[in-house]
Each structure stands twice: as C-alpha cells, then as structure tokens.
Amino acid sequence: MKTTDQPQVKQYVIYSRKSKFTGKGESIENQIELCRQYIAMHFGEDEAEHALVYEDEGFSGGNLERPQFKQMMKDSQKIEFAAIVVYRLDRISRNIGDFAKLIEDLGDRHIDFISIREQFDTSSPMGRAMMYIASVFSQLERETIAERIRDNMHELSKTGRWLGGTTPTGYASESLSSVTVDGKVKKACKLKPIPEEIQLVKTIFSVFTESGSLSKTDQYLLEHRCVTKRGKQFTRFAIRGILTNPVYMIADDTAYQYLKVNNVDLFAEPSEFDGEHGIMAYNRTLQRPGKATQIRPMEDWIVAVGKHPGIISGANWVRVQSMLDVNKSKSYRKPRSNVALLSGLLRCGECGDYMRPKLTGRTNANGELIYTYMCSTKERSHGTVCSMKNCNGNTLDAKIVEEIRKVATDKKDFGQLLSKTKKVINDNKASYEAELTLLVKNHAETEARIKRLVESLSVASETSAKYVMEQIDELHRQSEQEQTRIAELEKLARQSNALSQNLFFYRDMIESFADTVDSTTIEERRRLLRTIVKKVVWDGKNVYVYLFAEDGELNLPPIGQLMCPSGEDSE
C-alpha cells in the first residue's frame, strides 16, 4: 500500500485485483495507472498523485476475503475517503450480495464508488442503478460458468472414466488413447489395480467388518506396519475414507438397488451392473480452500459404472456403511488435559509420534491435577508398536519452565548459546545455498536436454522416436525431482535467514518469558512457550528441548538434558 506524505482533506483511493499471477489480461500496474489518469482528469493532478493504492494479486473475485481489500475497508473507518476508484466493476466482486452490501455501506458514509471501464459513478442516482444492473450480469456470468462445468461433469461421468486427481488406495491412473472418426487422437484415463494395495484395502474391509471398530482396525494396521500410499501411518480419518469410498464397490444388483434408493444421479442401466466393474462417483466431495473436505449428500452424487474392477461386493460394502452409521456416536476423542503445557510439542523418542496428556483423576499435595504424558502410537497400538515409558507431566512441565528461566538468568551461558546457535544457522544456510546453486545449474541443463530431444523428434524415425520419448520421460522425472529439491532448499535457506535475523528477538522473548511466566494463566503460558520452543523429545530418561526450529530441519542444539521421573506407566 502506498501512502501520502501530505494528508488530504478528502482522500481518493485506487483498488486493483487480479485472480492469477500471469501476464494475461489487465495487469495490476495497468489498472492502477488507468485509475490514476481518471482521477487526474476529473478531480485534479494532486489528488491523483497522492491517491492511496491497495493491490490484491492472486485472489478471486468470488468473495471479499482479500488482505488488501480488508485493509482498505479498515482504513476507510479512520481516513476520510472521497471515492474508491476501480478499473472494472468485477475487480471488487462478482457476488451481487457482497457488492450490494459494499455499495450500501459506502453510500451511508458518503464515499463514492467509481468504475472507469463501465463509466459508473455512484455519486449520481443513474450511476447507482446501472452499477447494480452490471453487478447482476457479473454474477450471472460466474454462475453460468459454474453450470457449464457441472454439465460437462455430467457428460464425462457417463463414460465411467477417471477424471484426474489423487487416485484412491488400490489403484493407479492409466492413460488410454483412441482415434475418432475424423482422425484425431482422443485421450482418457481409467483406474488400474495395484495388487498389493488392493490386498490392503480388502484387509481393511475385512478387519473392520469383523471388529466393527475403527480403533481396532487402526490398531491392526499399526501392529502389522501397514502404511498409506505415501508411506505414512493410517489415521482413523484415512481408514474411514477408504471404507466409505464407493470406488471399491462391485457393480452388482445390491449396489444398483442401494444407489437407486439413495437417489443418486445414476448414469448406468441395470444391465451394466455386471458383478465385475467398480463404481465411479463424481461430485461426491465439497472442497473449499482453507476448509476440510466434506462429503456431499448422496442425492448430489453423479454415479456411473467404471472401467476398473471392483473388489468389495455390494452387500458387504452396504453393510460396512450401516456399521459406520451406528458407530458415529462412538467417535474417537483424544485425551485432553486443561493443565498440560506441552500438548503438540512433546514427541516420543522411540517412534516420533506426539505424546498426549492423560489425567489420572487425582491431585497432588498442592491440589494440582496429576497427569502423565503417553505416546499416542503406544496408546493406539496397546503397546505393540511403541513401548515408550510414560512421563510425569507435572514434573516435566515445571522442569521445562525452570530450565528456560535458568537460561535467561545466566547471561554468560545465554550469550554463548546464542553465538553457537547463530554459527549452526549460518553454516546450514551456506550449505543450503551452495547445494541450491549447483542444483539450479543442473536443472537448467536438464531442461535444455529435454528441449533438444523434443526438437529431434521431428526428424527421428519411428524406432528411434520411441527411444527418444523414453529419454524425455526419464528427464521429466529427473526435472520434477530437481524442482522439488530446489523448493525445499529455498524454504530452508529462507528459514535460516529468518532465524539468523530474529535471533536477538528470540533472546528478548526468552527473557520476557522468564519475567512473566509466573503471573500468566495456563493458556497464556502455553502460547508463550510455543513462541520459543518448537519441539520437546522424551527418550524414556532424558528430555531434549529444541529452540526456534525442529531437529532435522536446522539441527539446532537442545538447551539441555532434563532428567525427569518416569511417572506412572499405566494405560
């Protein structure tokens, strides 16, 4: 945001927005310059020169959740705005409801709204009327596009194809090509079974059907070291996601009756339910930025018989859904403690999982609730995967606070710790930057090799073209790996730089913690602790506390070894 050195009696404001960081369309700079020219022409050069500018690039016009827009509206309460000028109406919003509320709010505060592209100015009654009409058409365009997307989804769903995205456990995406009557090559995808993953899915359904419990299914997978597609431990959420996914259901008579009863939008005839292929359900989830994925009601689903083989009979799949519905009231709840300080910080030194507080139901001599910290994996697997001893929560929390206070009090040791930490940070930063420089060079060479191979395809024979394509595919994989590592190194270098610059700020935070910790509430103490401690590790005997960054990311040394009684090691 640009501000003026000379306060104005009435302040003109320019707002610009662009949905994506691209070179297409009117750029942010062009929008601002055109708005500034309009202000100069109609209100004066001085007003144009000192106009406040707010820019949002990379944000949609679907709602008003944009940082600079919100800042502009906040500033309008403190600064006397004459008018808000935009290049085009939809730079503000494509939602008629949001737009109408905004215009009403600005009108109440005598702030004009001007769109130079449409030549609308709310300072006149006709301008206000035309503004509302244009905003209606803007929203209509947006909703028409959304409707067209839904129509296309309906058409695509009739084919039973895989439309892209993360494939479900048990399957990979396989590309298929066909030649149309006009000679064009048409590409599509279907799901291809992965035998070992298919067996895992069958096991999950079998264990849940037998036990009727997500917790016991979770325990079984932990005990047998079963992991997800990405090599991580299963969670109850992931298990439930597999059990409720209709992609595994065999398209048989039971499946057909179940889908019809639940009023899905079904694009398949009864004869297509052949007892072999699986089900494809489109429009099944609602995904919104920043929010958890939700399952839509079944009447919103668009369903077809897929090209892939199903693996769970219709009867068994429907039975599992009934069992899950019954179990909804028994959903897993993590043990909570209102007094523990280290929730979300303390990790198990054996398996790396978080250790959660567990209240014992008793109090100590000071009247405090007694609690222990237990490894979550140990609890979930009933000690079969991890056997880490519990630790005494009251003692550990008190000791952590005492050690931080001790560090802040001993100025000499504190100074040495900061110097040592800064050296580690700078050494790591130099290492990251050296590797990054070399990798960027190698990546440029990889991209150049790909370009040369692509150019050679135009003169290659059919036999050699196949060989060239294999080389290009291999180089593409190498290029993606290089890009991933480059992004990691850039992030690590930024973190190192930020830590180095903020080291003395962290020193002040530690000293402030030591001075104020005794007079704070439990919630305030937790927040203070999280600003200076990133991870605490319990190995069954000692506790290691890491400041500012987790071990393995920047390899910062712990502030010390803290002896802690093992406490009650009961379940």
Number of C-alpha atoms within 10 A of each C-alpha: 10 10 11 12 7 7 10 16 10 14 20 24 24 24 24 25 28 20 13 14 11 11 7 8 9 15 17 17 10 13 21 22 15 17 27 25 15 20 24 16 12 10 12 13 15 11 19 22 14 19 26 19 21 20 21 18 17 13 16 19 18 16 15 18 11 16 13 19 18 13 12 20 13 11 12 18 10 8 15 16 22 18 22 23 27 25 27 21 22 19 18 23 22 25 21 20 13 14 22 15 11 17 18 12 12 18 15 9 14 15 22 19 24 26 22 18 12 14 13 21 21 21 15 10 10 11 17 18 13 16 23 16 11 17 20 17 14 18 19 15 13 14 14 12 12 12 12 11 11 13 12 11 15 19 11 15 24 17 16 24 18 23 16 11 7 8 14 16 19 22 21 17 18 12 12 10 10 11 10 9 7 6 8 9 10 10 10 15 17 19 25 16 18 12 11 11 18 17 12 17 19 15 15 21 19 16 17 22 18 11 11 17 18 24 18 17 24 23 24 19 21 22 16 10 12 15 15 14 13 7 8 10 15 18 18 16 11 12 20 15 13 17 22 16 16 22 26 28 27 29 29 22 17 19 23 21 12 14 16 13 10 12 13 18 18 19 16 17 10 11 10 17 21 13 19 19 21 29 25 28 24 19 17 19 14 11 12 9 6 6 8 9 11 11 15 13 13 16 15 16 21 19 24 27 29 27 19 22 21 23 22 21 20 24 15 17 22 17 12 19 15 11 14 20 10 11 14 9 8 11 12 11 6 10 11 12 16 10 20 23 25 23 16 14 18 25 25 27 20 16 16 16 17 21 28 27 28 19 19 12 8 10 12 10 6 6 8 11 18 19 25 24 29 29 27 22 23 23 17 18 19 15 16 15 18 21 18 21 21 26 26 20 28 19 17 24 15 11 16 22 17 12 17 20 18 15 19 21 15 10 11 10 13 16 14 11 16 16 13 13 21 18 14 17 23 17 13 20 22 13 13 20 15 12 14 20 12 11 17 15 10 14 18 13 13 17 16 12 15 21 12 11 18 14 11 14 15 9 9 14 11 10 8 13 17 13 12 18 15 12 14 20 12 12 17 15 11 15 19 12 12 19 15 11 16 20 12 14 21 15 13 18 22 14 17 24 16 12 20 19 12 13 18 12 11 17 16 13 17 22 16 14 21 19 13 12 17 11 9 12 10 15 13 13 17 17 11 18 21 16 14 18 21 17 20 23 22 28 17 18 14 15 25 20 25 21 20 18 18 17 17 7 11 21 14 21 17 19 18 15 13 16 15 18 15 20 17 16 13 9 10
